[in-house]
């Protein structure tokens, strides 16, 4: 018996919501709230005849803490699932503290306006101190640890696939497969084809910011930063085939450097086709990825937001995307004095996802873990006051839930390594 407020009704949220209402014994009441209420109403109308979950909807602008507080106070949920955008993480966390409710999200905080002077000054200091220049990092949300602990509330950060499941895979490897882990390579392969020359699989603004940023990895206790897309490898992915992949900065590296401190190197690679890279470089070169507003014919526009309006909505890619994703982690390390290697991963089929929840596999592989993370919190399997990333929690019940609800894990005790 749980009441859950879900903020956001985009590609990922729609999958999470469709999965929640499949478990109506746990998710007895949900409120879908977003900036555009018509999207919430349409989904609620479609799902109502298929589930015992009581579904209500609401309009909320989660950039305004007071609006979120008022909604929480009137709906009285046990948990708020933030599946809007990373820009809203802090306002929603503040609202959860004020209205006394648990919190979950799928991506760590980054500001919408990266030119804002006080944020910019703190960011530049952080770049110097930590050695990586991504606009996002965990420090903003880790700063809430004491506040959530004191309030007896839990906040679960980044409970999608990567971050999220990849951190659970690391915790699982540490718990069951290794005494010490030497290296971790996280590999995110999307072998799907949607037939467009260029489209992003999740929110274009967040996605393009992430992949156009410098890459970085953790080595011997510090960050090594490299120019964007400058480290390339080829890898033969099971059920996908040979793909080019590129080293990116990714948020889970930061938490894993804390939870698996003995790891000498932690890297993240994502596959990209040449067409995607060519389009991205061109868009970047002409300023279309900029977040700085420009004045155009008397109107102020933000180039990357304008681009988002032109690109296909990721939520519409489902019917046209064919192929599979293969996402997971490869480890080297030691067990019982012997050197060993190990991989744990999931393979997901775009069309199978579409048949089940009308979405492509990228939204599916994020929305299912968000539902499973909520399930862990609501059923008490993960419930401790404070702010946590997935790698800090018991991976076993979470991986069992993923196995059951659509993202079964696979293992390989002799994987090909990335050089
Ligand atoms: P979409 O752009 O498809 O959806 C975002 C949703 O949030 C929309 O419904 C949007 O409303 C709503 N929203 C935006 N701003 C506000 C606001 N101020 N107040 C209320 N609602 C708002 O994004 P995705 O579904 O692709 O991504 C959702 C999240 O998942 C992102 O944080 C993304 O970074 C994360 N993600 C995480 C992954 C992981 O593996 N961990 C992988 C992929 C994504 P409107 O309809 O009005 O635009």
Boltz pocket constraint, residues with backbone or C-beta under 6 A from the ligand:
constraints:
  - pocket:
      binder: B
      contacts: [[A, 7], [A, 8], [A, 9], [A, 10], [A, 11], [A, 12], [A, 13], [A, 33], [A, 34], [A, 35], [A, 36], [A, 39], [A, 60], [A, 61], [A, 62], [A, 63], [A, 82], [A, 83], [A, 84], [A, 85], [A, 86], [A, 88], [A, 106], [A, 107], [A, 158], [A, 159], [A, 160], [A, 161], [A, 162], [A, 163], [A, 164], [A, 201], [A, 202], [A, 203], [A, 204], [A, 206], [A, 314], [A, 315], [A, 362], [A, 365], [A, 366]]
      max_distance: 6.0
